[in-house]
Amino acid sequence: MKIYGVTGWKNAGKTGLMERLVAEITDRGHSVSTIKHAHHAFDVDQPGRDSYRHRVAGAQEVLLASGHRVALMQELRGAPEPALSDLLARLSPVDLVLIEGYKREPHPKIEAFRAEAGNDLIAPDDPSIRAVASDCALTIDRPVFELGDTSAIADFILSEVDL
């Protein structure tokens, strides 16, 4: 599987860019999966639901299945967070896995950047960032795309991964 990341600081536009890229790339006929890194505790389950009750009772894994989707929840219960490579190995094969976050991992990435967020660019100090998608003009030693130009960004990523 090919992998490519979207990184950036909070409020930089990562999730919106990811959403547009998934739609654009799947519209072009490629299969896409995503991995999203969260820096905070999260819960995809709902209190009171049977699956939630199973998990809270102590189940290590809860697999929820219907005719529309399957969700596997795994509790770490003090174990270390799985490495990105381990998470990738769990996915079914697709043409491209888009990864949101994981700033410090060495896979190729595009940085989302919004001037109003007030953060510095990550790219100057990170050679794994191959381009920047920005809402303002930037002077940097790699390609800069308009943050909303999803088609051009998708062209760049697909070229980078030979799809």
DSSP file with accessible surface (Angstrom, degrees, kcal/mol):
  #  RESIDUE AA STRUCTURE BP1 BP2  ACC     N-H-->O    O-->H-N    N-H-->O    O-->H-N    TCO  KAPPA ALPHA  PHI   PSI    X-CA   Y-CA   Z-CA
    1    1 A M              0   0  106      0, 0.0     2,-0.3     0, 0.0    95,-0.2   0.000 360.0 360.0 360.0 142.5    0.0    0.0    0.0
    2    2 A K  E     -a   96   0A  83     93,-1.4    95,-2.6    92,-0.3     2,-0.4  -0.645 360.0-161.0 -85.5 145.6    1.1    3.5   -0.7
    3    3 A I  E     +a   97   0A  46     -2,-0.3     2,-0.3    93,-0.2    95,-0.2  -0.967  15.2 170.7-130.0 148.7    1.0    6.0    2.1
    4    4 A Y  E     -a   98   0A   0     93,-2.1    95,-2.3    -2,-0.4     2,-0.3  -0.969  19.1-140.7-153.4 141.7    1.0    9.8    2.3
    5    5 A G  E     -ab  99 109A   0    103,-2.7   105,-2.3    -2,-0.3     2,-0.5  -0.704   9.8-154.9-109.5 157.0    0.4   12.1    5.2
    6    6 A V  E     +ab 100 110A   0     93,-3.1    95,-2.5    -2,-0.3     2,-0.3  -0.998  32.3 167.4-122.3 120.0   -1.3   15.4    5.9
    7    7 A T  E     + b   0 111A   1    103,-2.5   105,-3.2    -2,-0.5     2,-0.2  -0.775   9.5 120.3-128.8 174.6    0.3   17.2    8.8
    8    8 A G        -     0   0    0     -2,-0.3   105,-0.1   103,-0.2    95,-0.1  -0.797  57.3 -66.1 148.9 170.1    0.2   20.6   10.4
    9    9 A W  S >  S-     0   0   91    103,-0.4     3,-1.4    -2,-0.2     5,-0.3  -0.277  71.9 -64.8 -78.2 171.3   -0.6   22.3   13.7
   10   10 A K  T 3  S+     0   0  158      1,-0.3    -1,-0.2     2,-0.1   109,-0.1  -0.229 122.4  16.1 -56.2 140.7   -4.1   22.6   15.2
   11   11 A N  T 3  S+     0   0  110     -3,-0.1    -1,-0.3     1,-0.1   106,-0.1   0.697  87.8 122.0  66.1  23.0   -6.6   24.6   13.1
   12   12 A A  S <  S-     0   0    4     -3,-1.4    -2,-0.1   101,-0.1    -1,-0.1   0.565  88.1-101.3 -89.0 -11.4   -4.3   24.5   10.0
   13   13 A G  S  > S+     0   0    9     -4,-0.2     4,-2.2    99,-0.1     5,-0.2   0.618  76.0 138.2 102.3  16.1   -7.0   22.8    7.9
   14   14 A K  H  > S+     0   0   29     -5,-0.3     4,-2.9     1,-0.2     5,-0.2   0.932  71.7  45.7 -60.2 -50.6   -5.8   19.2    8.0
   15   15 A T  H  > S+     0   0   82      2,-0.2     4,-2.7     1,-0.2    -1,-0.2   0.916 113.3  48.9 -66.8 -41.5   -9.1   17.5    8.4
   16   16 A G  H  > S+     0   0   23      2,-0.2     4,-2.4     1,-0.2    -1,-0.2   0.918 113.3  48.1 -62.2 -42.0  -10.9   19.5    5.7
   17   17 A L  H  X S+     0   0    0     -4,-2.2     4,-2.8     2,-0.2    -2,-0.2   0.932 111.3  50.5 -64.3 -44.0   -8.0   18.8    3.3
   18   18 A M  H  X S+     0   0   10     -4,-2.9     4,-2.8     2,-0.2     5,-0.2   0.941 110.4  49.7 -57.1 -48.6   -8.1   15.1    4.2
   19   19 A E  H  X S+     0   0  141     -4,-2.7     4,-2.0     1,-0.2    -1,-0.2   0.927 113.4  45.3 -58.8 -45.3  -11.8   15.0    3.5
   20   20 A R  H  X S+     0   0   83     -4,-2.4     4,-2.7     1,-0.2    -1,-0.2   0.894 112.9  51.0 -67.4 -38.8  -11.5   16.7    0.2
   21   21 A L  H  X S+     0   0    0     -4,-2.8     4,-3.0     2,-0.2     5,-0.3   0.910 108.2  51.4 -66.2 -41.8   -8.5   14.5   -0.8
   22   22 A V  H  X S+     0   0   43     -4,-2.8     4,-2.5    -5,-0.2     5,-0.3   0.953 114.1  44.2 -58.9 -47.4  -10.4   11.3    0.0
   23   23 A A  H  X S+     0   0   49     -4,-2.0     4,-2.2    -5,-0.2    -2,-0.2   0.936 116.5  46.3 -63.0 -45.7  -13.3   12.4   -2.1
   24   24 A E  H  X S+     0   0   52     -4,-2.7     4,-1.0     2,-0.2    -2,-0.2   0.931 115.8  43.7 -63.7 -47.3  -11.1   13.6   -5.0
   25   25 A I  H  <>S+     0   0    0     -4,-3.0     5,-1.8     1,-0.2     3,-0.3   0.895 114.7  48.3 -72.5 -37.7   -8.9   10.5   -5.1
   26   26 A T  H ><5S+     0   0   56     -4,-2.5     3,-2.0    -5,-0.3    -1,-0.2   0.890 106.8  57.8 -69.2 -34.5  -11.7    8.0   -4.7
   27   27 A D  H 3<5S+     0   0  134     -4,-2.2    -1,-0.2    -5,-0.3    -2,-0.2   0.780 100.8  58.2 -62.1 -25.0  -13.6    9.9   -7.5
   28   28 A R  T 3<5S-     0   0   84     -4,-1.0    -1,-0.3    -3,-0.3    -2,-0.2   0.382 127.9-100.3 -85.2   1.3  -10.6    9.2   -9.7
   29   29 A G  T < 5S+     0   0   64     -3,-2.0     2,-0.3     1,-0.3    -3,-0.2   0.525  80.5 128.0  97.3   6.3  -11.1    5.5   -9.1
   30   30 A H      < -     0   0   44     -5,-1.8     2,-0.3   133,-0.0    -1,-0.3  -0.737  58.1-123.7 -95.8 145.4   -8.5    4.8   -6.4
   31   31 A S        -     0   0   50     -2,-0.3    65,-1.8    66,-0.0    64,-0.5  -0.696  33.8-171.3 -85.6 137.8   -9.3    3.0   -3.1
   32   32 A V  E     -c   96   0A  25     -2,-0.3     2,-0.3    63,-0.2    65,-0.2  -0.989  15.5-178.4-134.1 137.6   -8.4    5.0   -0.1
   33   33 A S  E     -c   97   0A  35     63,-2.0    65,-2.7    -2,-0.4     2,-0.3  -0.875  17.2-146.0-122.6 164.0   -8.2    4.4    3.7
   34   34 A T  E     -c   98   0A  72     -2,-0.3     2,-0.4    63,-0.2    65,-0.2  -0.943  11.9-161.7-131.9 153.3   -7.3    6.8    6.4
   35   35 A I  E     -c   99   0A  17     63,-2.0    65,-3.2    -2,-0.3     2,-0.5  -0.998  12.8-165.9-128.1 132.0   -5.6    6.9    9.7
   36   36 A K  E     -c  100   0A 110     -2,-0.4     2,-0.4    63,-0.2    65,-0.2  -0.981   9.3-147.8-120.8 124.4   -6.1    9.8   12.1
   37   37 A H        -     0   0   25     63,-2.5     2,-0.4    -2,-0.5    -2,-0.0  -0.780  12.6-162.5 -91.4 134.8   -3.8   10.4   15.1
   38   38 A A        -     0   0   26     -2,-0.4     4,-0.1     2,-0.1    -2,-0.0  -0.941  16.1-159.5-116.2 139.1   -5.4   12.0   18.1
   39   39 A H  S    S+     0   0  139     -2,-0.4     2,-0.3     2,-0.1    -1,-0.1   0.319  76.7  54.5 -94.7   6.1   -3.5   13.6   20.9
   40   40 A H  S    S-     0   0  129      1,-0.0     2,-0.1     0, 0.0    -2,-0.1  -0.860  98.0 -82.2-133.7 167.1   -6.3   13.3   23.4
   41   41 A A        +     0   0  101     -2,-0.3     2,-0.3     2,-0.0    -2,-0.1  -0.439  52.3 179.1 -67.6 142.7   -8.6   10.6   24.7
   42   42 A F        -     0   0  147     -2,-0.1     2,-0.4    -4,-0.1    -4,-0.0  -0.959  20.0-154.5-142.3 162.2  -11.5    9.9   22.4
   43   43 A D        -     0   0   78     -2,-0.3    -2,-0.0     1,-0.1     0, 0.0  -0.957  11.3-176.5-142.8 119.8  -14.4    7.6   22.4
   44   44 A V  S    S+     0   0  105     -2,-0.4     2,-0.2     2,-0.1    -1,-0.1   0.508  70.7  79.0 -89.0  -5.9  -16.2    6.3   19.3
   45   45 A D  S    S-     0   0   16      6,-0.1    -2,-0.0     7,-0.1     0, 0.0  -0.548  78.2-124.7-100.1 166.2  -18.7    4.5   21.4
   46   46 A Q    >   -     0   0  122     -2,-0.2     3,-2.1     1,-0.0     6,-0.4  -0.939  25.7-109.4-117.4 130.3  -21.8    5.9   23.2
   47   47 A P  T 3  S+     0   0   98      0, 0.0     3,-0.1     0, 0.0     4,-0.1  -0.249 105.1  25.4 -53.3 138.1  -22.5    5.5   26.9
   48   48 A G  T 3  S+     0   0   55      1,-0.3     2,-0.1     2,-0.1     0, 0.0   0.086  91.9 120.6  93.9 -22.9  -25.4    3.2   27.5
   49   49 A R  S <> S-     0   0  157     -3,-2.1     4,-2.5     1,-0.1    -1,-0.3  -0.398  74.6-116.6 -72.1 153.5  -25.0    1.3   24.2
   50   50 A D  H  > S+     0   0  110      1,-0.2     4,-2.4     2,-0.2     5,-0.2   0.916 115.3  50.5 -57.3 -45.4  -24.4   -2.5   24.4
   51   51 A S  H  > S+     0   0    9      1,-0.2     4,-2.1     2,-0.2    -1,-0.2   0.893 110.4  50.3 -63.3 -38.5  -20.9   -2.2   22.9
   52   52 A Y  H  > S+     0   0   61     -6,-0.4     4,-3.0     2,-0.2     5,-0.3   0.929 109.5  50.8 -62.2 -45.4  -20.0    0.5   25.3
   53   53 A R  H  X S+     0   0  154     -4,-2.5     4,-2.0     1,-0.2    -2,-0.2   0.896 108.9  51.6 -61.9 -39.2  -21.2   -1.6   28.2
   54   54 A H  H  X>S+     0   0  107     -4,-2.4     5,-2.0    -5,-0.2     4,-0.5   0.934 113.2  45.0 -60.8 -47.4  -19.1   -4.5   27.0
   55   55 A R  H ><5S+     0   0   24     -4,-2.1     3,-1.5     1,-0.2    -2,-0.2   0.933 112.8  48.8 -65.0 -47.4  -16.0   -2.4   26.8
   56   56 A V  H 3<5S+     0   0   89     -4,-3.0    -1,-0.2     1,-0.3    -2,-0.2   0.853 103.8  62.2 -63.7 -30.9  -16.5   -0.7   30.2
   57   57 A A  H 3<5S-     0   0   90     -4,-2.0    -1,-0.3    -5,-0.3    -2,-0.2   0.692 131.7 -89.1 -69.2 -16.2  -17.1   -4.1   31.8
   58   58 A G  T <<5 +     0   0   41     -3,-1.5    -3,-0.2    -4,-0.5    -2,-0.2   0.457  68.8 157.1 126.4   1.6  -13.5   -5.0   30.8
   59   59 A A      < -     0   0   34     -5,-2.0    -1,-0.2     1,-0.2    16,-0.2  -0.349  34.1-149.5 -58.9 136.4  -13.5   -6.5   27.3
   60   60 A Q  S    S+     0   0  112      1,-0.3    15,-2.6    14,-0.1     2,-0.4   0.886  83.4  16.6 -71.9 -42.5  -10.2   -6.1   25.6
   61   61 A E  E     -F   74   0B 106     13,-0.2     2,-0.4    -7,-0.0    -1,-0.3  -0.991  63.2-167.7-132.2 144.0  -11.8   -5.9   22.1
   62   62 A V  E     -F   73   0B  10     11,-2.5    11,-3.0    -2,-0.4     2,-0.6  -0.993   7.2-163.3-130.1 121.0  -15.3   -5.2   21.1
   63   63 A L  E     -F   72   0B 108     -2,-0.4     2,-0.5     9,-0.2     9,-0.2  -0.939   4.6-167.4-106.9 121.6  -16.3   -5.8   17.5
   64   64 A L  E     +F   71   0B  86      7,-3.3     7,-3.0    -2,-0.6     2,-0.4  -0.945  12.9 179.4-110.5 125.3  -19.5   -4.2   16.4
   65   65 A A  E     +F   70   0B  65     -2,-0.5     2,-0.3     5,-0.2     5,-0.2  -0.973  11.9 154.5-133.7 144.3  -21.0   -5.3   13.1
   66   66 A S        -     0   0   69      3,-1.9    -2,-0.0    -2,-0.4     0, 0.0  -0.872  60.2 -85.6-146.5-176.5  -24.0   -4.6   10.9
   67   67 A G  S    S+     0   0   85     -2,-0.3     3,-0.1     1,-0.2    -2,-0.0   0.541 126.2  43.5 -72.7  -4.0  -25.0   -4.8    7.3
   68   68 A H  S    S-     0   0  163      1,-0.4     2,-0.3     0, 0.0    -1,-0.2   0.707 121.4  -9.3-112.2 -30.9  -23.4   -1.3    6.8
   69   69 A R        -     0   0  181      2,-0.0    -3,-1.9     0, 0.0     2,-0.4  -0.992  48.3-134.1-163.2 165.7  -20.1   -1.3    8.7
   70   70 A V  E     -F   65   0B  98     -2,-0.3     2,-0.4    -5,-0.2    -5,-0.2  -0.992  19.1-171.5-127.8 133.4  -17.8   -3.1   11.1
   71   71 A A  E     -F   64   0B  38     -7,-3.0    -7,-3.3    -2,-0.4     2,-0.6  -0.995   5.1-164.8-127.9 128.5  -16.0   -1.3   14.0
   72   72 A L  E     -F   63   0B  86     -2,-0.4     2,-0.5    -9,-0.2    -9,-0.2  -0.959   6.6-167.6-112.5 117.8  -13.4   -2.9   16.1
   73   73 A M  E     -F   62   0B  20    -11,-3.0   -11,-2.5    -2,-0.6     2,-0.5  -0.920   3.2-170.2-105.7 130.3  -12.6   -1.1   19.3
   74   74 A Q  E     -F   61   0B  67     -2,-0.5     2,-0.5   -13,-0.2   -13,-0.2  -0.986  13.3-144.1-122.3 129.0   -9.5   -2.2   21.2
   75   75 A E        -     0   0   51    -15,-2.6     4,-0.0    -2,-0.5    -2,-0.0  -0.783   2.4-159.5 -91.1 129.4   -8.7   -1.0   24.7
   76   76 A L    >   -     0   0   73     -2,-0.5     3,-2.5     3,-0.1    -1,-0.1   0.811  14.2-166.7 -77.4 -30.4   -5.0   -0.4   25.4
   77   77 A R  T 3  S-     0   0  120      1,-0.3    -2,-0.1   -17,-0.0   -17,-0.0   0.890  77.5 -34.9  44.2  49.1   -5.6   -0.7   29.2
   78   78 A G  T 3  S+     0   0   81      1,-0.3    -1,-0.3     0, 0.0     3,-0.1   0.250 108.1 127.1  94.8 -13.6   -2.1    0.7   29.9
   79   79 A A  S <  S-     0   0   52     -3,-2.5    -1,-0.3     1,-0.1    -3,-0.1  -0.380  70.2 -90.6 -70.9 156.5   -0.3   -0.8   27.0
   80   80 A P        -     0   0  114      0, 0.0    -1,-0.1     0, 0.0     3,-0.1  -0.289  48.7 -90.1 -67.0 154.5    1.7    1.6   24.8
   81   81 A E        -     0   0  110      1,-0.1     0, 0.0    -3,-0.1     0, 0.0  -0.390  53.0-103.8 -60.1 135.2    0.1    3.3   21.8
   82   82 A P        -     0   0   26      0, 0.0    -1,-0.1     0, 0.0     2,-0.1  -0.323  36.6-107.5 -63.3 146.4    0.6    1.1   18.7
   83   83 A A     >  -     0   0   47      1,-0.1     4,-2.0    -3,-0.1     3,-0.5  -0.366  26.5-113.8 -68.4 152.0    3.3    2.2   16.2
   84   84 A L  H  > S+     0   0    7      1,-0.2     4,-2.8     2,-0.2     5,-0.2   0.903 118.1  56.7 -54.8 -41.1    2.0    3.6   12.9
   85   85 A S  H  > S+     0   0   79      1,-0.2     4,-1.8     2,-0.2    -1,-0.2   0.884 106.3  49.9 -60.9 -36.6    3.6    0.6   11.1
   86   86 A D  H  > S+     0   0   90     -3,-0.5     4,-0.7     2,-0.2    -1,-0.2   0.888 110.8  49.2 -68.6 -38.8    1.5   -1.7   13.3
   87   87 A L  H >X S+     0   0   37     -4,-2.0     3,-0.9     1,-0.2     4,-0.6   0.918 109.3  52.1 -66.2 -42.3   -1.7    0.2   12.6
   88   88 A L  H >< S+     0   0   27     -4,-2.8     3,-1.3     1,-0.2    -1,-0.2   0.893 103.9  58.0 -60.1 -39.0   -1.0    0.2    8.8
   89   89 A A  H 3< S+     0   0   85     -4,-1.8    -1,-0.2     1,-0.3    -2,-0.2   0.739 100.3  58.7 -65.1 -21.5   -0.5   -3.6    9.0
   90   90 A R  H << S+     0   0  138     -3,-0.9    -1,-0.3    -4,-0.7    -2,-0.2   0.653  88.1  94.9 -81.0 -17.2   -4.1   -3.9   10.4
   91   91 A L  S << S-     0   0   52     -3,-1.3     3,-0.1    -4,-0.6   -58,-0.0  -0.476  80.6-114.3 -79.1 147.9   -5.7   -2.3    7.4
   92   92 A S        -     0   0   92     -2,-0.2    -1,-0.1     1,-0.1    -2,-0.1  -0.458  52.6 -81.5 -69.8 150.9   -7.1   -4.1    4.4
   93   93 A P        +     0   0  119      0, 0.0     2,-0.3     0, 0.0    -1,-0.1  -0.282  61.1 159.3 -61.1 135.7   -5.2   -3.5    1.2
   94   94 A V        -     0   0   26     -3,-0.1   -92,-0.3   -63,-0.1     3,-0.1  -0.901  51.3-106.7-142.1 172.3   -6.1   -0.3   -0.7
   95   95 A D  S    S+     0   0   62    -64,-0.5   -93,-1.4    -2,-0.3     2,-0.4   0.899 100.0  10.7 -68.9 -41.8   -4.3    1.9   -3.3
   96   96 A L  E     -ac   2  32A   0    -65,-1.8   -63,-2.0   -95,-0.2     2,-0.6  -0.996  56.2-156.8-145.4 135.2   -3.5    4.7   -0.8
   97   97 A V  E     -ac   3  33A   0    -95,-2.6   -93,-2.1    -2,-0.4     2,-0.5  -0.966  16.4-155.5-108.7 120.1   -3.6    5.3    2.9
   98   98 A L  E     -ac   4  34A   0    -65,-2.7   -63,-2.0    -2,-0.6     2,-0.5  -0.854   9.6-156.8 -94.5 131.1   -3.9    9.0    3.8
   99   99 A I  E     -ac   5  35A   0    -95,-2.3   -93,-3.1    -2,-0.5     2,-0.6  -0.942   3.9-157.2-116.1 119.7   -2.5    9.6    7.3
  100  100 A E  E     -ac   6  36A  10    -65,-3.2   -63,-2.5    -2,-0.5     2,-0.3  -0.861  66.6  -7.8 -97.5 125.9   -3.6   12.7    9.3
  101  101 A G        +     0   0    6    -95,-2.5   -95,-0.1    -2,-0.6    -2,-0.1  -0.722  66.9 127.5  95.0-144.8   -1.2   13.8   12.0
  102  102 A Y    >   +     0   0   24     -2,-0.3     3,-1.5     1,-0.1    -1,-0.1   0.933  34.0 175.9  50.7  51.6    1.9   11.7   12.9
  103  103 A K  T 3  S+     0   0   31      1,-0.3    -1,-0.1   -95,-0.1   -96,-0.1   0.820  72.0  49.7 -52.2 -39.6    4.1   14.7   12.5
  104  104 A R  T 3  S+     0   0  204      2,-0.0    -1,-0.3    24,-0.0    -2,-0.1   0.479  85.7 102.5 -89.1  -1.6    7.3   13.0   13.6
  105  105 A E  S <  S-     0   0   72     -3,-1.5    23,-0.1     1,-0.1     0, 0.0  -0.537  74.9-127.2 -79.0 151.3    6.9    9.9   11.5
  106  106 A P        +     0   0  109      0, 0.0    -1,-0.1     0, 0.0     3,-0.1   0.449  67.7 117.2 -84.8   1.7    9.2    9.7    8.4
  107  107 A H  S    S-     0   0   14      1,-0.1  -103,-0.1  -103,-0.0     2,-0.1  -0.260  79.3 -86.2 -66.0 157.6    6.6    9.0    5.7
  108  108 A P        +     0   0   32      0, 0.0  -103,-2.7     0, 0.0     2,-0.3  -0.386  58.1 177.0 -66.3 143.9    6.1   11.6    3.0
  109  109 A K  E     -bd   5 129A   0     19,-2.3    21,-3.0  -105,-0.2    22,-0.8  -0.948  32.2-137.9-143.6 161.1    3.6   14.4    3.9
  110  110 A I  E     -bd   6 131A   0   -105,-2.3  -103,-2.5    -2,-0.3     2,-0.5  -0.963  28.8-134.4-116.3 137.4    2.0   17.6    2.8
  111  111 A E  E     -bd   7 132A   1     20,-2.4    22,-3.4    -2,-0.4     2,-0.4  -0.828   7.7-146.5 -94.8 128.5    1.7   20.3    5.5
  112  112 A A  E     - d   0 133A   0   -105,-3.2     2,-0.4    -2,-0.5  -103,-0.4  -0.787  24.5-176.2 -87.7 134.7   -1.6   22.2    5.8
  113  113 A F  E     - d   0 134A  23     20,-2.6    22,-1.3    -2,-0.4     2,-0.5  -0.989  18.2-177.5-142.1 126.2   -0.9   25.8    6.9
  114  114 A R    >   -     0   0   83     -2,-0.4     3,-1.3    20,-0.2     5,-0.5  -0.992  19.8-149.2-121.0 125.3   -3.2   28.7    7.8
  115  115 A A  G >  S+     0   0   49     -2,-0.5     3,-1.9     1,-0.3    -1,-0.1   0.889  95.5  62.0 -59.2 -39.9   -1.7   32.0    8.6
  116  116 A E  G 3  S+     0   0  162      1,-0.3    -1,-0.3     2,-0.1  -104,-0.1   0.723  89.4  69.5 -64.5 -19.6   -4.5   32.9   11.0
  117  117 A A  G <  S-     0   0   34     -3,-1.3    -1,-0.3  -106,-0.1    -2,-0.2   0.746  98.0-139.1 -70.0 -22.1   -3.6   30.0   13.2
  118  118 A G    <   +     0   0   65     -3,-1.9     2,-0.2    -4,-0.4    -2,-0.1   0.657  53.2 133.0  77.4  15.9   -0.4   31.8   14.1
  119  119 A N        -     0   0   63     -5,-0.5    -1,-0.2  -109,-0.1     2,-0.1  -0.661  57.3-110.9 -98.2 157.4    1.9   28.8   14.1
  120  120 A D        -     0   0  139     -2,-0.2  -111,-0.2     1,-0.1     2,-0.1  -0.458  41.6 -95.1 -76.5 156.2    5.3   28.5   12.4
  121  121 A L        -     0   0   37      1,-0.1     4,-0.1    -2,-0.1    -1,-0.1  -0.464  24.4-157.6 -66.8 143.1    5.7   26.2    9.4
  122  122 A I  S >  S+     0   0   24     -2,-0.1     3,-1.7     1,-0.1     4,-0.3   0.789  78.7  79.1 -86.0 -33.8    6.9   22.7   10.2
  123  123 A A  G >  S+     0   0    0      1,-0.3     3,-2.0     2,-0.2     6,-0.2   0.791  78.5  64.3 -51.5 -43.1    8.3   22.1    6.7
  124  124 A P  G 3  S+     0   0   73      0, 0.0    -1,-0.3     0, 0.0    -2,-0.1   0.816 113.3  35.7 -57.2 -26.3   11.6   24.1    7.0
  125  125 A D  G <  S+     0   0  148     -3,-1.7    -2,-0.2     1,-0.2    -3,-0.1   0.270 111.1  68.0-106.9   9.8   12.9   21.6    9.7
  126  126 A D    X   -     0   0   30     -3,-2.0     3,-1.7    -4,-0.3    -1,-0.2  -0.861  52.6-171.6-137.0 102.4   11.3   18.4    8.3
  127  127 A P  T 3  S+     0   0  114      0, 0.0    -1,-0.1     0, 0.0    -4,-0.1   0.674  84.0  71.5 -68.1 -13.8   12.5   16.9    5.0
  128  128 A S  T 3  S+     0   0   14    -20,-0.1   -19,-2.3   -23,-0.1     2,-0.8   0.691  77.9  88.5 -75.4 -13.7    9.6   14.4    5.1
  129  129 A I  E <   -d  109   0A   1     -3,-1.7   -19,-0.2    -6,-0.2    -3,-0.1  -0.755  57.1-179.5 -84.6 111.9    7.2   17.3    4.2
  130  130 A R  E     -     0   0A 106    -21,-3.0     2,-0.3    -2,-0.8   -20,-0.2   0.627  61.3  -1.8 -90.0 -18.0    7.3   17.4    0.4
  131  131 A A  E     -d  110   0A   0    -22,-0.8   -20,-2.4    11,-0.2     2,-0.4  -0.972  63.3-125.7-162.6 168.4    5.0   20.3   -0.1
  132  132 A V  E     -de 111 144A   0     11,-2.2    13,-3.2    -2,-0.3     2,-0.6  -0.985   5.9-155.1-127.5 136.7    2.8   22.9    1.7
  133  133 A A  E     +de 112 145A   0    -22,-3.4   -20,-2.6    -2,-0.4     2,-0.3  -0.966  34.8 171.9-107.7 114.2   -0.9   23.6    1.2
  134  134 A S  E     -de 113 146A   2     11,-3.1    13,-2.4    -2,-0.6    14,-0.3  -0.876  47.6-142.7-130.6 157.1   -1.4   27.2    2.4
  135  135 A D  S    S+     0   0   59    -22,-1.3     2,-0.3    -2,-0.3   -21,-0.1   0.293  91.9  42.0 -96.8   7.8   -3.9   30.0    2.5
  136  136 A C  S    S-     0   0   47    -23,-0.2     2,-0.1   -21,-0.0    -2,-0.1  -0.956  98.0 -82.6-146.2 165.0   -1.2   32.6    2.0
  137  137 A A        -     0   0  100     -2,-0.3     2,-0.3     9,-0.0    -2,-0.1  -0.461  48.5-173.4 -69.9 139.1    1.9   33.1   -0.2
  138  138 A L        -     0   0   43     -2,-0.1     2,-0.7    -6,-0.1     6,-0.1  -0.981  24.5-142.8-133.9 148.8    5.1   31.4    1.2
  139  139 A T        +     0   0  155     -2,-0.3     2,-0.3     2,-0.0    -2,-0.0  -0.946  47.3 135.7-111.5 109.5    8.7   31.3    0.3
  140  140 A I        -     0   0   37     -2,-0.7    -2,-0.1     2,-0.2     4,-0.1  -0.969  64.4-106.4-151.9 160.6   10.0   27.8    0.9
  141  141 A D  S    S+     0   0  130     -2,-0.3    -2,-0.0     2,-0.1     3,-0.0   0.078  96.6  53.7 -85.1  25.2   12.2   25.3   -1.0
  142  142 A R  S    S-     0   0   43     -2,-0.0    -2,-0.2   -10,-0.0   -11,-0.2  -0.948 101.1 -62.7-148.2 169.3    9.4   23.0   -2.0
  143  143 A P        -     0   0   59      0, 0.0   -11,-2.2     0, 0.0     2,-0.4  -0.192  42.8-157.6 -59.6 143.5    6.1   23.3   -3.8
  144  144 A V  E     -e  132   0A  56    -13,-0.2     2,-0.3    -6,-0.1   -11,-0.2  -0.994   9.8-170.5-122.7 127.6    3.3   25.4   -2.3
  145  145 A F  E     -e  133   0A  39    -13,-3.2   -11,-3.1    -2,-0.4     2,-0.3  -0.860  34.3-100.5-113.8 151.3   -0.3   24.8   -3.2
  146  146 A E  E >   -e  134   0A 108     -2,-0.3     3,-2.3   -13,-0.2   -11,-0.2  -0.546  36.9-125.6 -64.5 131.3   -3.4   26.9   -2.5
  147  147 A L  T 3  S+     0   0   10    -13,-2.4    -1,-0.1     1,-0.3   -12,-0.1   0.816 109.0  47.5 -54.1 -32.2   -5.0   25.1    0.5
  148  148 A G  T 3  S+     0   0   46    -14,-0.3     2,-1.9     1,-0.2    -1,-0.3   0.476  82.0  99.2 -90.2  -0.5   -8.3   24.9   -1.4
  149  149 A D    <>  +     0   0   76     -3,-2.3     4,-2.2     1,-0.2     5,-0.2  -0.455  43.3 162.8 -87.7  70.0   -6.8   23.5   -4.7
  150  150 A T  H  >  +     0   0   17     -2,-1.9     4,-3.0     1,-0.2     5,-0.2   0.860  68.0  56.3 -58.2 -40.2   -7.7   19.9   -3.9
  151  151 A S  H  > S+     0   0   52     -3,-0.2     4,-2.6     1,-0.2    -1,-0.2   0.934 110.0  43.9 -61.4 -47.0   -7.2   18.8   -7.5
  152  152 A A  H  > S+     0   0   22      2,-0.2     4,-2.3    -3,-0.2    -1,-0.2   0.894 114.5  50.1 -66.3 -39.0   -3.7   20.1   -7.8
  153  153 A I  H  X S+     0   0    0     -4,-2.2     4,-2.7     2,-0.2    -2,-0.2   0.929 111.4  48.7 -65.1 -42.5   -2.8   18.7   -4.3
  154  154 A A  H  X S+     0   0    0     -4,-3.0     4,-3.0    -5,-0.2     5,-0.3   0.921 109.4  52.8 -62.8 -42.8   -4.2   15.3   -5.3
  155  155 A D  H  X S+     0   0   83     -4,-2.6     4,-2.1    -5,-0.2    -1,-0.2   0.928 111.1  47.7 -55.8 -46.3   -2.3   15.4   -8.6
  156  156 A F  H  X S+     0   0   37     -4,-2.3     4,-2.6     2,-0.2    -2,-0.2   0.945 113.9  45.4 -61.5 -49.4    0.9   16.0   -6.6
  157  157 A I  H  X S+     0   0    0     -4,-2.7     4,-1.9     1,-0.2    -2,-0.2   0.940 113.2  49.5 -62.8 -46.5    0.3   13.3   -4.1
  158  158 A L  H  <>S+     0   0    9     -4,-3.0     5,-2.9     1,-0.2     4,-0.3   0.880 112.1  49.1 -63.4 -34.8   -0.7   10.7   -6.7
  159  159 A S  H ><5S+     0   0   86     -4,-2.1     3,-1.1    -5,-0.3    -1,-0.2   0.920 108.5  53.9 -66.3 -43.3    2.4   11.6   -8.7
  160  160 A E  H 3<5S+     0   0   69     -4,-2.6    -2,-0.2     1,-0.2    -1,-0.2   0.834 115.9  38.1 -60.0 -36.3    4.6   11.2   -5.5
  161  161 A V  T 3<5S-     0   0   14     -4,-1.9    -1,-0.2    -5,-0.1    -2,-0.2   0.302 112.5-115.9-101.0   8.3    3.3    7.7   -4.9
  162  162 A D  T < 5       0   0  136     -3,-1.1    -3,-0.2    -4,-0.3    -4,-0.1   0.911 360.0 360.0  60.3  46.6    3.1    6.6   -8.5
  163  163 A L      <       0   0   68     -5,-2.9    -1,-0.2    -6,-0.1    -2,-0.1  -0.929 360.0 360.0-113.3 360.0   -0.6    6.1   -8.8
